[in-house]
Amino acid sequence: MRTVLVLLLSVSALSACGLRGDLVRPVPLWGDPPNEGPLDPRTIQAAKEAAEAEKAKQDAERRAADEARRQQMEQQATPPATPQ
């Protein structure tokens, strides 16, 4: 009787444990799961990588334009050498 009472109490105590709210389906252990749209982690990662690549491209173009502008300014500021 005592064992049954302890088991009932422990089961009732454990029934309150766990996740609350909406349950999220876990990723399959094998195979390639279907893409679930814009909230899929693979889609988010691909968008993040594309944004980083675009930012790197813009930074490289900006650095090249700055370097070209700097060289043009140096050519304008340096007086031509006079022959002696």
N, C-alpha and C positions, 0 to 999 in steps of 0.2 A: 504494500500500500504506500509505503514511504517512497519507494522508487518511482511509482507511477506519479505521485504528487510532484516529485523533483523533476521528472521528465516533462510533465505538463507545464510547470513553471518555466523551465528552460526553453521549451518550444514557444511559449507565449512571449518570453523576453526576446528571443531571437527573431520573432516574426516582425518586430518593429525595426530591425536592422535593414540596411540596404539603401538603394538609390531612391530618391524622391523625385517626383515629377516625371517628365517624359523619358522613356528609356531609349537609348541610342543603340542602333544595331552595330555590332562589332564588325571589324574588317574580317573577311574570310581568311582562314589559315592557309589556303592554297588556291591557286587559280587567279585570274584577273577579274576583279569585281567591275561591274558596269559603272560608267561615269555617272554621277548623280547630279550633274549640273553645276551651277556657279558656286555651290557650297562644298563641292567635293575637294578634298585636300590636294589632289593632283592638279585640279584646275586652278586653285589658288596659287600653288607653287609655280605653275607654268606662267601665270600672269605676273607673279613677282619677278621671275627670272627675265621675262620680256621687258618689264619696266626697268630693271637694273641694266639690261643690255642697251636699252634706248638712252638711259641716263649716261652710261659710259660713252656711247657714240656722241652724244651732245657735248659732253665734257671734252672729248678728243677734238671735235670740230672747233669748240671755243678756244682751246689751247692753241690749235693751229692758226686760227684767225688772230689771236693775240700775238703770236710769234711773228706772223707776217706783218702786222701793224707795227710791232716793235722794230723790225728790220727796216721798214719803210721810214719810220721816224728817225732812225739812226742815219740812214742815207741822206735824209733832208738836213739833219743837224750837222753832219760832218762837212766842213768846207773842202773843196777840191784842193789837191796838192798843187803848189805852184812849182814849175820847173826852174832850176837855177842854172 
